[in-house]
Each structure stands twice: as C-alpha cells, then as structure tokens.
Amino acid sequence: MRMLIVVLMTVILSLSGLATSSATAIPDYAKWGIIAVKETQTKYNVDILDYKHIGRTSLTADQSREQFKLWVRNKDGKQFAVFVNVDFNPSTQQLKKVQFTESDRR
C-alpha cells in the first residue's frame, strides 16, 4: 500500500510536465503532501488508507503551513488519523519542519 501511494504521487508529479494550459494543473500542495505521506510512514510504520489536504495557512512573511489529514493502519490493524503540519518558506520552498498529531476520530 505504501509503495502504491508513492508511485501514484510520483506519476501525478511526472505528468505535470505534460500538462498544457487547458489541462488541470498539479496543486501547489502536492510537493508537501508527498513529504507528509513519507514522513508519516517513516515515523509510524503504517499503511496510508486515505489522504486529505486541509489547507494552507500563512504564518509569517517567510513561513507557511500546509495541513493534511492521513487515515492510517498500523501493523496490528489499528486505524487512526494523523494530522500533519508541513511548515516551509514559500519564497525558497525550503522545508522548515513537520509536526504530527494523532487522533482516533474520523
């Protein structure tokens, strides 16, 4: 499952080079979504079941936050949500930090 998500996101990003002005563009948050998925898999050793982009917040002139909700399943079969904040510099596209918050709510 983990590899499937990574492959799908890679294909989406690869196809962005083929997009024309009339085609649907890859969202700005896609890069940060890939980071959110990979970091969550690394931290929790889980399968990603679902993925939702919550939105972007401008924190300061040189720091923005993309927020994601990932629904995951651990190796024991327990399912839970992980909210992921990805902070970055919008001008340089440099990653600042990734924060996680677990929840058992959908």
C-alpha positions as CSV (number, residue, x, y, z in Angstrom):
1,M,0.0,0.0,0.0
2,R,2.8,2.4,0.9
3,M,4.5,1.8,-2.4
4,L,1.2,2.4,-4.3
5,I,0.7,5.8,-2.8
6,V,4.3,6.8,-3.5
7,V,4.0,5.6,-7.1
8,L,0.7,7.4,-7.7
9,M,2.0,10.7,-6.4
10,T,5.2,10.3,-8.5
11,V,3.1,9.6,-11.6
12,I,1.0,12.7,-10.9
13,L,4.0,14.9,-10.5
14,S,5.6,13.4,-13.6
15,L,2.6,14.1,-15.7
16,S,2.6,17.8,-14.6
17,G,5.4,18.3,-17.2
18,L,3.0,17.2,-19.9
19,A,0.1,19.4,-18.8
20,T,-1.0,22.2,-21.1
21,S,-2.7,25.4,-20.1
22,S,-6.1,23.8,-20.7
23,A,-5.3,20.7,-18.6
24,T,-5.8,20.6,-14.8
25,A,-2.6,21.7,-13.1
26,I,-1.0,19.8,-10.2
27,P,-1.9,21.6,-7.0
28,D,0.7,23.7,-5.2
29,Y,0.4,21.5,-2.1
30,A,1.3,18.2,-3.9
31,K,5.0,18.5,-3.1
32,W,4.2,19.0,0.6
33,G,1.7,16.1,0.5
34,I,4.4,13.7,-0.6
35,I,6.5,14.8,2.3
36,A,3.6,14.4,4.7
37,V,3.0,10.9,3.5
38,K,6.6,9.8,3.5
39,E,7.3,11.3,7.0
40,T,4.2,9.7,8.4
41,Q,5.1,6.3,7.1
42,T,8.6,6.7,8.5
43,K,7.5,7.9,11.9
44,Y,4.6,5.5,12.5
45,N,5.5,2.5,10.2
46,V,1.9,2.4,8.9
47,D,-0.1,1.9,5.7
48,I,-1.8,5.1,4.4
49,L,-5.5,4.4,3.8
50,D,-6.7,7.9,3.0
51,Y,-5.3,11.4,2.4
52,K,-6.9,14.8,2.6
53,H,-5.4,18.3,2.1
54,I,-6.9,20.6,4.7
55,G,-5.4,23.9,3.5
56,R,-2.6,26.4,3.6
57,T,-2.0,29.0,6.3
58,S,0.4,31.9,6.0
59,L,2.2,32.1,9.4
60,T,4.7,34.9,8.7
61,A,6.1,36.5,5.6
62,D,8.7,33.7,5.3
63,Q,6.7,30.8,6.7
64,S,3.6,29.0,5.5
65,R,1.9,25.7,6.7
66,E,0.2,23.0,4.6
67,Q,-2.1,20.9,6.7
68,F,-3.0,17.3,5.9
69,K,-5.1,14.5,7.4
70,L,-4.0,11.0,6.8
71,W,-6.0,8.0,7.8
72,V,-3.6,5.1,8.6
73,R,-3.4,1.5,9.8
74,N,-0.6,0.1,11.9
75,K,0.8,-3.4,11.7
76,D,-1.6,-4.5,14.4
77,G,-4.6,-3.4,12.4
78,K,-5.4,-0.3,14.5
79,Q,-6.7,2.6,12.4
80,F,-6.3,6.2,13.4
81,A,-5.9,9.7,11.9
82,V,-2.7,11.6,11.8
83,F,-2.8,15.3,11.3
84,V,0.4,16.6,9.6
85,N,1.6,20.2,9.5
86,V,4.3,20.9,7.0
87,D,6.0,24.3,7.6
88,F,8.0,25.8,4.8
89,N,9.4,29.0,3.3
90,P,7.1,29.9,0.4
91,S,9.7,32.0,-1.3
92,T,12.5,29.5,-1.2
93,Q,10.4,26.3,-1.0
94,Q,12.7,25.2,1.9
95,L,11.1,22.7,4.3
96,K,11.2,24.1,7.9
97,K,9.5,21.3,10.0
98,V,7.0,18.6,10.0
99,Q,4.6,18.1,13.0
100,F,2.3,15.2,13.8
101,T,-0.9,14.9,15.9
102,E,-2.7,11.6,16.3
103,S,-6.4,11.3,16.7
104,D,-8.8,8.3,16.9
105,R,-11.6,10.4,15.3
106,R,-12.5,10.3,11.7
